[in-house]
Structures are given as C-alpha cells and as structure tokens.
Amino acid sequence: MWKRFELWLVDQIDRIFGLERLARRAGFSPDEARRIAREK
C-alpha cells in the first residue's frame, strides 16, 4: 500500500518538475511553468 503511494507520489513530482523543466527550456517563467503543470 505505502509502496504504491510512494511510487505514485514520486511519479507526480517527477511529472511536475519535468514539465517545469520543459517549460523553462521553452522560455516560460518558473511560476508560469508551475501553473501549467498544475493544469495538466
């Protein structure tokens, strides 16, 4: 149970930071990147 939750959490964090990194590379500001990541 906990292991699955941990994996899910890591996946979510990775997705958010991955999107943030992509957005930053595309020229968005970090705040904008975070907002976009939240919308997805």
mmCIF file as Biopython writes it, N, C-alpha, C and O atoms, coordinates in Angstrom:
data_model
#
loop_
_atom_site.group_PDB
_atom_site.id
_atom_site.type_symbol
_atom_site.label_atom_id
_atom_site.label_alt_id
_atom_site.label_comp_id
_atom_site.label_asym_id
_atom_site.label_entity_id
_atom_site.label_seq_id
_atom_site.pdbx_PDB_ins_code
_atom_site.Cartn_x
_atom_site.Cartn_y
_atom_site.Cartn_z
_atom_site.occupancy
_atom_site.B_iso_or_equiv
_atom_site.auth_seq_id
_atom_site.auth_asym_id
_atom_site.pdbx_PDB_model_num
ATOM 1   N N  . MET A ? 1  ? 0.839  -1.205 0.000   1.0 0.0 1  A 1 
ATOM 2   C CA . MET A ? 1  ? 0.000  0.000  0.000   1.0 0.0 1  A 1 
ATOM 3   C C  . MET A ? 1  ? 0.875  1.256  0.000   1.0 0.0 1  A 1 
ATOM 4   O O  . MET A ? 1  ? 0.769  2.102  -0.888  1.0 0.0 1  A 1 
ATOM 5   N N  . TRP A ? 2  ? 1.737  1.359  1.008   1.0 0.0 2  A 1 
ATOM 6   C CA . TRP A ? 2  ? 2.586  2.546  1.102   1.0 0.0 2  A 1 
ATOM 7   C C  . TRP A ? 2  ? 3.547  2.657  -0.066  1.0 0.0 2  A 1 
ATOM 8   O O  . TRP A ? 2  ? 3.838  3.743  -0.567  1.0 0.0 2  A 1 
ATOM 9   N N  . LYS A ? 3  ? 4.036  1.476  -0.488  1.0 0.0 3  A 1 
ATOM 10  C CA . LYS A ? 3  ? 4.998  1.476  -1.590  1.0 0.0 3  A 1 
ATOM 11  C C  . LYS A ? 3  ? 4.356  2.051  -2.845  1.0 0.0 3  A 1 
ATOM 12  O O  . LYS A ? 3  ? 4.963  2.844  -3.566  1.0 0.0 3  A 1 
ATOM 13  N N  . ARG A ? 4  ? 3.121  1.637  -3.092  1.0 0.0 4  A 1 
ATOM 14  C CA . ARG A ? 4  ? 2.415  2.120  -4.276  1.0 0.0 4  A 1 
ATOM 15  C C  . ARG A ? 4  ? 2.192  3.628  -4.185  1.0 0.0 4  A 1 
ATOM 16  O O  . ARG A ? 4  ? 2.345  4.350  -5.171  1.0 0.0 4  A 1 
ATOM 17  N N  . PHE A ? 5  ? 1.828  4.094  -2.985  1.0 0.0 5  A 1 
ATOM 18  C CA . PHE A ? 5  ? 1.611  5.524  -2.783  1.0 0.0 5  A 1 
ATOM 19  C C  . PHE A ? 5  ? 2.901  6.304  -3.021  1.0 0.0 5  A 1 
ATOM 20  O O  . PHE A ? 5  ? 2.904  7.359  -3.655  1.0 0.0 5  A 1 
ATOM 21  N N  . GLU A ? 6  ? 3.998  5.757  -2.494  1.0 0.0 6  A 1 
ATOM 22  C CA . GLU A ? 6  ? 5.305  6.398  -2.691  1.0 0.0 6  A 1 
ATOM 23  C C  . GLU A ? 6  ? 5.658  6.505  -4.165  1.0 0.0 6  A 1 
ATOM 24  O O  . GLU A ? 6  ? 6.112  7.548  -4.637  1.0 0.0 6  A 1 
ATOM 25  N N  . LEU A ? 7  ? 5.443  5.412  -4.884  1.0 0.0 7  A 1 
ATOM 26  C CA . LEU A ? 7  ? 5.734  5.414  -6.319  1.0 0.0 7  A 1 
ATOM 27  C C  . LEU A ? 7  ? 4.872  6.433  -7.043  1.0 0.0 7  A 1 
ATOM 28  O O  . LEU A ? 7  ? 5.338  7.136  -7.939  1.0 0.0 7  A 1 
ATOM 29  N N  . TRP A ? 8  ? 3.596  6.506  -6.639  1.0 0.0 8  A 1 
ATOM 30  C CA . TRP A ? 8  ? 2.674  7.462  -7.258  1.0 0.0 8  A 1 
ATOM 31  C C  . TRP A ? 8  ? 3.142  8.890  -6.994  1.0 0.0 8  A 1 
ATOM 32  O O  . TRP A ? 8  ? 3.154  9.734  -7.890  1.0 0.0 8  A 1 
ATOM 33  N N  . LEU A ? 9  ? 3.529  9.140  -5.741  1.0 0.0 9  A 1 
ATOM 34  C CA . LEU A ? 9  ? 3.972  10.475 -5.344  1.0 0.0 9  A 1 
ATOM 35  C C  . LEU A ? 9  ? 5.218  10.888 -6.126  1.0 0.0 9  A 1 
ATOM 36  O O  . LEU A ? 9  ? 5.304  12.006 -6.634  1.0 0.0 9  A 1 
ATOM 37  N N  . VAL A ? 10 ? 6.177  9.972  -6.215  1.0 0.0 10 A 1 
ATOM 38  C CA . VAL A ? 10 ? 7.407  10.250 -6.964  1.0 0.0 10 A 1 
ATOM 39  C C  . VAL A ? 10 ? 7.075  10.535 -8.425  1.0 0.0 10 A 1 
ATOM 40  O O  . VAL A ? 10 ? 7.653  11.429 -9.043  1.0 0.0 10 A 1 
ATOM 41  N N  . ASP A ? 11 ? 6.139  9.765  -8.967  1.0 0.0 11 A 1 
ATOM 42  C CA . ASP A ? 11 ? 5.727  9.958  -10.357 1.0 0.0 11 A 1 
ATOM 43  C C  . ASP A ? 11 ? 5.117  11.340 -10.556 1.0 0.0 11 A 1 
ATOM 44  O O  . ASP A ? 11 ? 5.408  12.016 -11.544 1.0 0.0 11 A 1 
ATOM 45  N N  . GLN A ? 12 ? 4.264  11.763 -9.610  1.0 0.0 12 A 1 
ATOM 46  C CA . GLN A ? 12 ? 3.639  13.081 -9.700  1.0 0.0 12 A 1 
ATOM 47  C C  . GLN A ? 12 ? 4.688  14.187 -9.636  1.0 0.0 12 A 1 
ATOM 48  O O  . GLN A ? 12 ? 4.678  15.118 -10.441 1.0 0.0 12 A 1 
ATOM 49  N N  . ILE A ? 13 ? 5.583  14.070 -8.677  1.0 0.0 13 A 1 
ATOM 50  C CA . ILE A ? 13 ? 6.643  15.072 -8.508  1.0 0.0 13 A 1 
ATOM 51  C C  . ILE A ? 13 ? 7.512  15.137 -9.756  1.0 0.0 13 A 1 
ATOM 52  O O  . ILE A ? 13 ? 7.853  16.216 -10.239 1.0 0.0 13 A 1 
ATOM 53  N N  . ASP A ? 14 ? 7.863  13.964 -10.268 1.0 0.0 14 A 1 
ATOM 54  C CA . ASP A ? 14 ? 8.695  13.889 -11.465 1.0 0.0 14 A 1 
ATOM 55  C C  . ASP A ? 14 ? 7.989  14.542 -12.643 1.0 0.0 14 A 1 
ATOM 56  O O  . ASP A ? 14 ? 8.616  15.245 -13.435 1.0 0.0 14 A 1 
ATOM 57  N N  . ARG A ? 15 ? 6.688  14.311 -12.760 1.0 0.0 15 A 1 
ATOM 58  C CA . ARG A ? 15 ? 5.921  14.884 -13.863 1.0 0.0 15 A 1 
ATOM 59  C C  . ARG A ? 15 ? 5.890  16.407 -13.753 1.0 0.0 15 A 1 
ATOM 60  O O  . ARG A ? 15 ? 6.085  17.113 -14.742 1.0 0.0 15 A 1 
ATOM 61  N N  . ILE A ? 16 ? 5.643  16.909 -12.530 1.0 0.0 16 A 1 
ATOM 62  C CA . ILE A ? 16 ? 5.580  18.358 -12.326 1.0 0.0 16 A 1 
ATOM 63  C C  . ILE A ? 16 ? 6.926  19.005 -12.640 1.0 0.0 16 A 1 
ATOM 64  O O  . ILE A ? 16 ? 6.988  19.998 -13.364 1.0 0.0 16 A 1 
ATOM 65  N N  . PHE A ? 17 ? 8.006  18.440 -12.094 1.0 0.0 17 A 1 
ATOM 66  C CA . PHE A ? 17 ? 9.317  19.037 -12.328 1.0 0.0 17 A 1 
ATOM 67  C C  . PHE A ? 17 ? 9.777  18.850 -13.759 1.0 0.0 17 A 1 
ATOM 68  O O  . PHE A ? 17 ? 10.480 19.700 -14.307 1.0 0.0 17 A 1 
ATOM 69  N N  . GLY A ? 18 ? 9.382  17.738 -14.367 1.0 0.0 18 A 1 
ATOM 70  C CA . GLY A ? 18 ? 9.712  17.510 -15.769 1.0 0.0 18 A 1 
ATOM 71  C C  . GLY A ? 18 ? 9.053  18.554 -16.655 1.0 0.0 18 A 1 
ATOM 72  O O  . GLY A ? 18 ? 9.675  19.095 -17.570 1.0 0.0 18 A 1 
ATOM 73  N N  . LEU A ? 19 ? 7.774  18.833 -16.369 1.0 0.0 19 A 1 
ATOM 74  C CA . LEU A ? 19 ? 7.050  19.850 -17.134 1.0 0.0 19 A 1 
ATOM 75  C C  . LEU A ? 19 ? 7.653  21.225 -16.891 1.0 0.0 19 A 1 
ATOM 76  O O  . LEU A ? 19 ? 7.777  22.039 -17.805 1.0 0.0 19 A 1 
ATOM 77  N N  . GLU A ? 20 ? 8.026  21.465 -15.633 1.0 0.0 20 A 1 
ATOM 78  C CA . GLU A ? 20 ? 8.631  22.751 -15.294 1.0 0.0 20 A 1 
ATOM 79  C C  . GLU A ? 20 ? 9.925  22.958 -16.073 1.0 0.0 20 A 1 
ATOM 80  O O  . GLU A ? 20 ? 10.188 24.043 -16.593 1.0 0.0 20 A 1 
ATOM 81  N N  . ARG A ? 21 ? 10.730 21.893 -16.145 1.0 0.0 21 A 1 
ATOM 82  C CA . ARG A ? 21 ? 11.997 21.972 -16.866 1.0 0.0 21 A 1 
ATOM 83  C C  . ARG A ? 21 ? 11.756 22.226 -18.347 1.0 0.0 21 A 1 
ATOM 84  O O  . ARG A ? 21 ? 12.434 23.048 -18.964 1.0 0.0 21 A 1 
ATOM 85  N N  . LEU A ? 22 ? 10.784 21.513 -18.911 1.0 0.0 22 A 1 
ATOM 86  C CA . LEU A ? 22 ? 10.457 21.694 -20.329 1.0 0.0 22 A 1 
ATOM 87  C C  . LEU A ? 22 ? 9.969  23.114 -20.588 1.0 0.0 22 A 1 
ATOM 88  O O  . LEU A ? 22 ? 10.381 23.759 -21.552 1.0 0.0 22 A 1 
ATOM 89  N N  . ALA A ? 23 ? 9.093  23.585 -19.720 1.0 0.0 23 A 1 
ATOM 90  C CA . ALA A ? 23 ? 8.533  24.925 -19.891 1.0 0.0 23 A 1 
ATOM 91  C C  . ALA A ? 23 ? 9.625  25.981 -19.779 1.0 0.0 23 A 1 
ATOM 92  O O  . ALA A ? 23 ? 9.637  26.956 -20.531 1.0 0.0 23 A 1 
ATOM 93  N N  . ARG A ? 24 ? 10.534 25.782 -18.843 1.0 0.0 24 A 1 
ATOM 94  C CA . ARG A ? 24 ? 11.620 26.745 -18.671 1.0 0.0 24 A 1 
ATOM 95  C C  . ARG A ? 24 ? 12.495 26.762 -19.910 1.0 0.0 24 A 1 
ATOM 96  O O  . ARG A ? 24 ? 12.951 27.819 -20.349 1.0 0.0 24 A 1 
ATOM 97  N N  . ARG A ? 25 ? 12.726 25.577 -20.473 1.0 0.0 25 A 1 
ATOM 98  C CA . ARG A ? 25 ? 13.534 25.489 -21.688 1.0 0.0 25 A 1 
ATOM 99  C C  . ARG A ? 25 ? 12.811 26.181 -22.840 1.0 0.0 25 A 1 
ATOM 100 O O  . ARG A ? 25 ? 13.445 26.748 -23.729 1.0 0.0 25 A 1 
ATOM 101 N N  . ALA A ? 26 ? 11.481 26.130 -22.818 1.0 0.0 26 A 1 
ATOM 102 C CA . ALA A ? 26 ? 10.684 26.755 -23.871 1.0 0.0 26 A 1 
ATOM 103 C C  . ALA A ? 26 ? 10.551 28.261 -23.642 1.0 0.0 26 A 1 
ATOM 104 O O  . ALA A ? 26 ? 10.020 28.972 -24.495 1.0 0.0 26 A 1 
ATOM 105 N N  . GLY A ? 27 ? 11.028 28.748 -22.499 1.0 0.0 27 A 1 
ATOM 106 C CA . GLY A ? 27 ? 11.048 30.187 -22.258 1.0 0.0 27 A 1 
ATOM 107 C C  . GLY A ? 27 ? 9.981  30.700 -21.315 1.0 0.0 27 A 1 
ATOM 108 O O  . GLY A ? 27 ? 9.796  31.910 -21.189 1.0 0.0 27 A 1 
ATOM 109 N N  . PHE A ? 28 ? 9.270  29.792 -20.643 1.0 0.0 28 A 1 
ATOM 110 C CA . PHE A ? 28 ? 8.291  30.252 -19.655 1.0 0.0 28 A 1 
ATOM 111 C C  . PHE A ? 28 ? 9.014  30.571 -18.357 1.0 0.0 28 A 1 
ATOM 112 O O  . PHE A ? 28 ? 10.107 30.064 -18.104 1.0 0.0 28 A 1 
ATOM 113 N N  . SER A ? 29 ? 8.401  31.411 -17.539 1.0 0.0 29 A 1 
ATOM 114 C CA . SER A ? 29 ? 8.946  31.661 -16.210 1.0 0.0 29 A 1 
ATOM 115 C C  . SER A ? 29 ? 8.588  30.474 -15.309 1.0 0.0 29 A 1 
ATOM 116 O O  . SER A ? 29 ? 7.621  29.763 -15.581 1.0 0.0 29 A 1 
ATOM 117 N N  . PRO A ? 30 ? 9.353  30.259 -14.248 1.0 0.0 30 A 1 
ATOM 118 C CA . PRO A ? 30 ? 9.060  29.137 -13.338 1.0 0.0 30 A 1 
ATOM 119 C C  . PRO A ? 30 ? 7.638  29.159 -12.792 1.0 0.0 30 A 1 
ATOM 120 O O  . PRO A ? 30 ? 7.004  28.108 -12.688 1.0 0.0 30 A 1 
ATOM 121 N N  . ASP A ? 31 ? 7.127  30.335 -12.441 1.0 0.0 31 A 1 
ATOM 122 C CA . ASP A ? 31 ? 5.757  30.430 -11.922 1.0 0.0 31 A 1 
ATOM 123 C C  . ASP A ? 31 ? 4.752  29.992 -12.966 1.0 0.0 31 A 1 
ATOM 124 O O  . ASP A ? 31 ? 3.805  29.265 -12.668 1.0 0.0 31 A 1 
ATOM 125 N N  . GLU A ? 32 ? 4.966  30.437 -14.186 1.0 0.0 32 A 1 
ATOM 126 C CA . GLU A ? 32 ? 4.088  30.059 -15.288 1.0 0.0 32 A 1 
ATOM 127 C C  . GLU A ? 32 ? 4.171  28.556 -15.535 1.0 0.0 32 A 1 
ATOM 128 O O  . GLU A ? 32 ? 3.163  27.901 -15.796 1.0 0.0 32 A 1 
ATOM 129 N N  . ALA A ? 33 ? 5.376  28.026 -15.451 1.0 0.0 33 A 1 
ATOM 130 C CA . ALA A ? 33 ? 5.585  26.589 -15.642 1.0 0.0 33 A 1 
ATOM 131 C C  . ALA A ? 33 ? 4.833  25.800 -14.578 1.0 0.0 33 A 1 
ATOM 132 O O  . ALA A ? 33 ? 4.229  24.768 -14.872 1.0 0.0 33 A 1 
ATOM 133 N N  . ARG A ? 34 ? 4.873  26.284 -13.354 1.0 0.0 34 A 1 
ATOM 134 C CA . ARG A ? 34 ? 4.181  25.606 -12.261 1.0 0.0 34 A 1 
ATOM 135 C C  . ARG A ? 34 ? 2.678  25.629 -12.490 1.0 0.0 34 A 1 
ATOM 136 O O  . ARG A ? 34 ? 1.983  24.643 -12.243 1.0 0.0 34 A 1 
ATOM 137 N N  . ARG A ? 35 ? 2.185  26.774 -12.969 1.0 0.0 35 A 1 
ATOM 138 C CA . ARG A ? 35 ? 0.749  26.905 -13.230 1.0 0.0 35 A 1 
ATOM 139 C C  . ARG A ? 35 ? 0.326  25.936 -14.333 1.0 0.0 35 A 1 
ATOM 140 O O  . ARG A ? 35 ? -0.709 25.279 -14.229 1.0 0.0 35 A 1 
ATOM 141 N N  . ILE A ? 36 ? 1.128  25.853 -15.380 1.0 0.0 36 A 1 
ATOM 142 C CA . ILE A ? 36 ? 0.839  24.936 -16.484 1.0 0.0 36 A 1 
ATOM 143 C C  . ILE A ? 36 ? 0.861  23.498 -15.980 1.0 0.0 36 A 1 
ATOM 144 O O  . ILE A ? 36 ? 0.002  22.693 -16.339 1.0 0.0 36 A 1 
ATOM 145 N N  . ALA A ? 37 ? 1.849  23.181 -15.145 1.0 0.0 37 A 1 
ATOM 146 C CA . ALA A ? 37 ? 1.967  21.823 -14.605 1.0 0.0 37 A 1 
ATOM 147 C C  . ALA A ? 37 ? 0.741  21.460 -13.775 1.0 0.0 37 A 1 
ATOM 148 O O  . ALA A ? 37 ? 0.288  20.316 -13.795 1.0 0.0 37 A 1 
ATOM 149 N N  . ARG A ? 38 ? 0.208  22.436 -13.048 1.0 0.0 38 A 1 
ATOM 150 C CA . ARG A ? 38 ? -0.966 22.172 -12.218 1.0 0.0 38 A 1 
ATOM 151 C C  . ARG A ? 38 ? -2.199 21.923 -13.071 1.0 0.0 38 A 1 
ATOM 152 O O  . ARG A ? 38 ? -3.054 21.113 -12.712 1.0 0.0 38 A 1 
ATOM 153 N N  . GLU A ? 39 ? -2.293 22.621 -14.203 1.0 0.0 39 A 1 
ATOM 154 C CA . GLU A ? 39 ? -3.470 22.478 -15.070 1.0 0.0 39 A 1 
ATOM 155 C C  . GLU A ? 39 ? -3.532 21.116 -15.749 1.0 0.0 39 A 1 
ATOM 156 O O  . GLU A ? 39 ? -4.617 20.616 -16.045 1.0 0.0 39 A 1 
ATOM 157 N N  . LYS A ? 40 ? -2.378 20.518 -15.996 1.0 0.0 40 A 1 
ATOM 158 C CA . LYS A ? 40 ? -2.350 19.239 -16.730 1.0 0.0 40 A 1 
ATOM 159 C C  . LYS A ? 40 ? -2.794 18.069 -15.866 1.0 0.0 40 A 1 
ATOM 160 O O  . LYS A ? 40 ? -2.826 16.931 -16.336 1.0 0.0 40 A 1 
#
